[in-house]
């Protein structure tokens, strides 16, 4: 948490614990002078895709190559596991390192913040797993992650849409959200707003989904941060991952994809 707080990120202690639950052998740390100086996590979804996150170094240890050393270790771990593609969300600080390791930008994600007003919407239901809907949008099976996230807050509208959310260190976080219908997303945002009335919320919006951008703006959200979604092959010649960007209205978080 000291590393996360030094960077000003939104994760909570539970986000760290979730990564450790889901991929205990993929969470790496580097100690220096008896202190945890740097971290990197590697979460395997299936043979098609793994996600790298939480690449952090305490300010007083930066410039020593610790992040590169952990990234190289994580990449070796994922390549040994036979994962076809490896992705991450890169800050401006981290992007040069990732490019030097073979990652290329494939899209842009913006964090939007806002305090949406209450508005009339259709009712939502208790979340039921919709793995096929999510897999088409995301491109890999992340049902284990969704099951873990759903323990905090999750809702759906029939078999057409679902959303999740959780507390954050700086603001409650809306996402992931997958939907075939923009109006359903409005209702899910209203559901999440009701859990945190009057509070500023974070929503990570994929810019390639123009409907998500327009909806976030109409609901009073504004961009506050930008990251590059980057990818590199873990297996030479691996087929591209197919995603449905039109149905991905909110990502699960920079540490989860």
C-alpha positions as CSV (number, residue, x, y, z in Angstrom):
1,X,0.0,0.0,0.0
2,X,2.9,2.4,0.6
3,X,4.0,1.9,-3.0
4,X,0.5,2.4,-4.3
5,X,0.0,5.5,-2.2
6,X,3.3,7.0,-3.3
7,X,1.9,6.8,-6.9
8,X,-1.5,8.2,-5.9
9,X,-3.3,5.2,-7.4
10,X,-6.9,4.2,-6.5
11,X,-6.4,0.5,-5.4
12,X,-7.3,-0.7,-2.0
13,X,-5.8,-3.4,0.2
14,X,-8.5,-5.7,-1.1
15,X,-7.3,-5.2,-4.7
16,X,-3.9,-6.4,-3.7
17,X,-5.4,-9.4,-1.9
18,X,-7.5,-10.2,-4.9
19,X,-4.5,-10.4,-7.1
20,X,-2.8,-12.7,-4.6
21,X,-5.9,-14.9,-4.4
22,X,-6.2,-15.2,-8.2
23,X,-2.5,-15.6,-9.1
24,X,-0.4,-16.2,-6.0
25,X,2.6,-17.4,-8.0
26,X,2.4,-14.4,-10.4
27,X,2.8,-11.6,-7.9
28,X,6.4,-10.5,-7.6
29,X,8.2,-8.1,-5.3
30,X,11.8,-6.9,-5.1
31,X,13.4,-6.1,-1.8
32,X,16.2,-3.7,-1.2
33,X,17.8,-2.7,2.1
34,X,15.2,-4.9,3.9
35,X,12.3,-3.0,2.3
36,X,9.8,-3.9,-0.4
37,X,11.0,-1.5,-3.1
38,X,9.1,-2.6,-6.3
39,X,6.2,-4.8,-7.4
40,X,4.7,-6.3,-10.5
41,X,1.7,-8.7,-10.9
42,X,0.9,-11.1,-13.8
43,X,-2.6,-12.4,-13.9
44,X,-3.3,-15.3,-16.3
45,X,-6.9,-15.4,-17.7
46,X,-6.5,-18.4,-20.1
47,X,-3.9,-19.5,-22.6
48,X,-4.9,-16.6,-24.8
49,X,-4.2,-13.7,-22.5
50,X,-2.5,-12.5,-19.3
51,X,-2.5,-9.1,-17.7
52,X,0.4,-7.3,-16.1
53,X,-0.3,-4.7,-13.4
54,X,0.8,-3.0,-10.3
55,X,4.2,-2.1,-11.7
56,X,5.3,0.2,-8.9
57,X,8.6,1.4,-7.4
58,X,9.0,3.5,-4.3
59,X,10.3,7.0,-5.3
60,X,13.5,6.6,-3.4
61,X,14.4,3.4,-5.3
62,X,13.6,4.6,-8.8
63,X,16.2,4.8,-11.5
64,X,17.9,1.5,-10.4
65,X,16.2,-0.7,-13.0
66,X,14.0,-2.5,-10.5
67,X,10.9,-2.2,-12.7
68,X,12.7,-3.6,-15.7
69,X,14.0,-6.5,-13.7
70,X,10.6,-7.4,-12.4
71,X,9.0,-6.9,-15.8
72,X,11.5,-9.3,-17.4
73,X,10.8,-11.8,-14.6
74,X,7.1,-11.5,-15.1
75,X,7.4,-11.9,-18.9
76,X,9.6,-15.0,-18.5
77,X,6.9,-16.5,-16.1
78,X,4.1,-15.9,-18.6
79,X,6.1,-17.1,-21.6
80,X,6.9,-20.3,-19.7
81,X,3.2,-20.7,-19.0
82,X,2.6,-20.6,-22.8
83,X,0.3,-17.5,-22.7
84,X,-0.2,-16.3,-26.3
85,X,-0.7,-12.6,-25.6
86,X,0.3,-10.3,-22.7
87,X,-1.3,-6.9,-22.2
88,X,-1.1,-4.0,-19.7
89,X,-2.3,-0.4,-19.3
90,X,0.7,2.0,-19.4
91,X,1.1,5.3,-17.7
92,X,3.3,8.0,-19.3
93,X,6.0,7.0,-16.9
94,X,5.9,3.3,-17.7
95,X,5.3,3.4,-21.5
96,X,8.9,3.8,-22.6
97,X,9.9,0.7,-20.6
98,X,7.1,-1.4,-22.0
99,X,8.0,-0.3,-25.6
100,X,11.6,-1.4,-25.0
101,X,10.2,-4.8,-24.0
102,X,8.2,-5.2,-27.2
103,X,4.8,-3.9,-26.2
104,X,2.9,-1.8,-28.7
105,X,-0.1,0.5,-28.2
106,X,-3.4,-0.9,-29.3
107,X,-5.9,1.5,-27.8
108,X,-6.4,4.3,-25.2
109,X,-8.3,4.2,-21.9
110,X,-9.3,7.4,-20.1
111,X,-10.3,7.6,-16.4
112,X,-13.3,9.8,-16.1
113,X,-14.5,11.3,-12.8
114,X,-18.0,12.6,-12.0
115,X,-20.9,12.8,-9.6
116,X,-23.9,11.8,-11.6
117,X,-27.3,13.0,-10.5
118,X,-30.1,10.6,-9.7
119,X,-32.3,9.9,-12.7
120,X,-35.1,7.5,-13.8
121,X,-33.9,4.2,-15.2
122,X,-35.0,0.6,-15.6
123,X,-34.5,-1.6,-12.6
124,X,-31.5,-3.9,-12.3
125,X,-31.3,-7.4,-10.9
126,X,-28.9,-9.3,-8.8
127,X,-25.9,-10.3,-10.8
128,X,-25.9,-13.6,-12.5
129,X,-22.7,-14.7,-14.4
130,X,-22.7,-13.8,-18.1
131,X,-19.3,-15.3,-19.1
132,X,-20.1,-15.5,-22.9
133,X,-21.1,-11.8,-23.0
134,X,-17.9,-10.8,-21.2
135,X,-15.6,-13.1,-23.1
136,X,-16.8,-11.7,-26.5
137,X,-16.1,-8.1,-25.2
138,X,-12.8,-8.8,-23.5
139,X,-11.4,-11.5,-25.7
140,X,-10.5,-14.0,-22.9
141,X,-12.2,-16.0,-20.1
142,X,-11.9,-13.9,-16.9
143,X,-14.7,-15.6,-15.1
144,X,-12.6,-16.2,-12.0
145,X,-11.9,-12.4,-11.7
146,X,-15.6,-11.6,-12.2
147,X,-16.7,-14.0,-9.6
148,X,-14.3,-12.4,-7.1
149,X,-15.3,-8.9,-8.0
150,X,-19.0,-9.8,-7.8
151,X,-18.7,-10.4,-4.1
152,X,-18.5,-6.6,-3.6
153,X,-21.1,-5.1,-5.9
154,X,-22.6,-6.4,-9.1
155,X,-25.8,-6.1,-11.1
156,X,-27.2,-7.1,-14.4
157,X,-30.1,-6.4,-16.8
158,X,-31.3,-9.7,-18.2
159,X,-28.7,-11.3,-20.3
160,X,-27.9,-8.1,-22.1
161,X,-25.7,-6.2,-19.6
162,X,-23.8,-6.3,-16.4
163,X,-21.7,-4.0,-14.3
164,X,-19.6,-4.2,-11.1
165,X,-18.0,-1.7,-8.8
166,X,-15.9,-1.5,-5.7
167,X,-14.5,1.0,-3.2
168,X,-11.4,2.9,-4.1
169,X,-8.7,4.8,-2.1
170,X,-9.6,8.0,-3.9
171,X,-13.1,7.3,-5.3
172,X,-15.5,4.4,-5.8
173,X,-14.8,2.6,-9.0
174,X,-17.4,1.7,-11.7
175,X,-16.4,-1.3,-13.8
176,X,-16.2,-3.6,-15.5
177,X,-19.4,-2.9,-17.5
178,X,-20.4,-4.9,-20.6
179,X,-23.6,-4.3,-22.5
180,X,-25.3,-4.6,-25.9
181,X,-27.4,-1.5,-25.1
182,X,-26.4,2.0,-24.1
183,X,-29.6,2.6,-22.1
184,X,-28.8,-0.4,-20.0
185,X,-25.5,1.1,-19.1
186,X,-27.2,4.3,-18.0
187,X,-29.3,2.2,-15.6
188,X,-26.3,0.4,-14.3
189,X,-24.5,3.7,-13.7
190,X,-27.6,4.9,-11.8
191,X,-27.5,1.6,-9.7
192,X,-23.9,2.2,-8.8
193,X,-24.5,5.9,-8.0
194,X,-27.1,4.8,-5.5
195,X,-24.5,2.8,-3.6
196,X,-22.4,6.0,-3.2
197,X,-24.9,8.9,-3.3
198,X,-23.3,12.3,-3.7
199,X,-19.8,10.9,-4.1
200,X,-17.4,11.4,-7.0
201,X,-17.0,8.2,-9.0
202,X,-14.3,6.8,-11.3
203,X,-15.1,5.2,-14.6
204,X,-12.4,3.9,-17.0
205,X,-13.7,4.5,-20.5
206,X,-12.3,2.8,-23.6
207,X,-12.1,5.6,-26.1
208,X,-12.7,3.3,-29.1
209,X,-16.2,2.9,-27.7
210,X,-17.7,6.2,-28.8
211,X,-21.1,5.4,-27.2
212,X,-19.3,5.0,-23.8
213,X,-17.5,8.3,-24.3
214,X,-20.8,10.1,-25.2
215,X,-22.7,8.6,-22.3
216,X,-20.0,9.4,-19.7
217,X,-20.1,13.0,-20.9
218,X,-23.9,13.2,-20.8
219,X,-23.9,11.9,-17.2
220,X,-21.5,14.6,-16.0
221,X,-18.2,12.7,-16.1
222,X,-15.0,14.3,-17.3
223,X,-11.6,12.8,-18.2
224,X,-8.8,13.1,-15.5
225,X,-6.2,10.6,-16.6
226,X,-5.1,8.6,-19.7
227,X,-3.3,5.3,-20.2
228,X,-2.2,3.4,-23.3
229,X,-3.5,-0.2,-23.5
230,X,-0.5,-2.1,-24.8
231,X,0.1,-5.7,-26.0
232,X,2.9,-8.0,-27.0
233,X,2.9,-11.6,-28.2
234,X,4.0,-14.2,-25.7
235,X,4.0,-16.9,-28.3
236,X,5.4,-16.2,-31.8
237,X,2.7,-16.4,-34.4
238,X,-0.2,-16.3,-31.9
239,X,-3.5,-15.4,-33.6
240,X,-4.8,-11.9,-32.7
241,X,-7.3,-11.7,-29.8
242,X,-10.8,-10.8,-31.0
243,X,-12.6,-8.3,-28.9
244,X,-16.0,-6.5,-29.2
245,X,-15.1,-2.9,-28.4
246,X,-18.7,-1.7,-28.9
247,X,-19.9,-3.7,-25.9
248,X,-17.1,-2.8,-23.5
249,X,-18.3,0.3,-21.7
250,X,-16.0,0.2,-18.7
251,X,-12.8,-1.8,-18.0
252,X,-12.2,-3.7,-14.8
253,X,-9.2,-1.6,-13.8
254,X,-5.7,-0.9,-14.9
255,X,-4.5,-3.8,-12.9
256,X,-7.1,-6.2,-14.3
257,X,-7.8,-5.1,-17.9
